[in-house]
Amino acid sequence: MGVSNKNAQDDIQPKGNKKPLQVLHISKKDSQKKSQEIHNEQNNLQEDIKKENIAIKPQIIKDHPVKEIEDTNESIKAFDISQQDLNRPLNFTEQNKDFKFERTVDEFDFDESAFLEALNANEPIGATGETISGKVIAIESDGLYVDIGGKAPGYMPKKECGLGVITNFKERFSIGLEMEVLVIKEQNADGMVTVSARALILRKSWEKVSNFAKKGELIDVLINGFNRGGLTCDVDGLRGFIPRSQLEDGQDYQSFVGKTLKVAFLEVNPESRKLVLSEKKASIVSKLTSLELGQLIEGEVLAVKPYGFFIDLGGASGLLHQSSLTNGSIRSLREVFREGEIIKALISEIDLEKGRIGLNTALLENSAGELIIDKQKVMQEAAERALKTKTLFNKKELDK
């Protein structure tokens, strides 16, 4: 390790022609100018950074549920404001004075008759059970089409064109034939309804026989068959039935097939299509038609019931109800009449539909309860007393 010589640099001398080192001289003025420029650049850089920090604010990231709640609150607030506007009465003075209604409801071109006509045109035609007049417009092998005034024609299947089997179908019906039909099925998606001539015929037949039954009319029927319970027949296209118990002679009832019988209506029910006839009732009704209100008749007491007496009138029976027996009070019906006793009474009711005769003895009394006190006298003077009641029944007949 050598010894350091502090004066070593002073001993070094330049050798040869080498130029001495040149020292760069910087003036003080230039140094200050340069330092000032650097300082200004630093200040400008700091100002820019400060502005960027102020302009860029941190963005708060909210959770999705929180955002939905705030959006809902904003919507509710907006709805409340709009609701207040709706509740507040309109004040047109606050609005623009130039605002005008261009048209009012009354100014629209509205034709009420045309509107009603359009409604009627679109109204469905042909409710079930409705009777409509139409015209045949087309014939096919399985049925025909009838113009009924709707947006589509009515269709009538071949089996609904009439009663029984139609053999000469195309000859019986022709284009343009006018006919009445009954709607049996309402319109489908195409506006077409199903109609029937057969159903209309049967409906009219039920109406006809119902009217006959109410009037107590008798009809003649041709027996076309039999079964274990009785005979069958045809009544205006309806199937009628005569029970064996309703025949005058039901022993050999099969022998009536092909023969004509006079019968009365026992039951007429279009809903259940039940038509029951009776030969026995026909004979009773025949006798009833010879009777009249107020007529004095004589008969035998057949039976005593809690509500009155049944009286045999020679093939027909009449009912003497307890309310028509006497004007007095009684404890028992048997204290007045007994079974097998012959009595006289007035005819007060004739019901041909039910084949029933109503009788009255109270009108033969001159005083209340006379029939109970002196029955023999009332019966002996019955003919004379019946004349006094004749005007009463004549008035009753006129009131019908």
Secondary structure, 3 states (H helix, E strand, C coil): CCCCCCCHHHHCCCCCCCCCCCCCCCCHHHHHHHHHHHHHHHHHHHHHHHHHHHHCCCCCCCCHHHHHHHHHHHHHHHHHHHHHHHHCCCCCCCCCCCCCCCCCHHHCCCCHHHHHHHHHHHCCCCCCCCEEEEEEEEEECCEEEEECCCCCCEEEEHHHCCCCCCCCHHHHCCCCCEEEEEEEECCCCCCCCEEEHHHHHHHHHHHHHHHHHHHCCCEEEEEEEECCCEEEEEECCEEEEEEHHHCCCCCCHHHHCCCEEEEEEEEEECCCCEEEEEHHHHHHHHHHCCCCCCCEEEEEEEEEECCEEEEECCCCEEEEEHHHCCCCCCCCHHHCCCCCCEEEEEEEEEECCCCEEEEECHHHCCCCCHHHHCHHHHHHCHHHHHHHCHHHHHHHHHCC
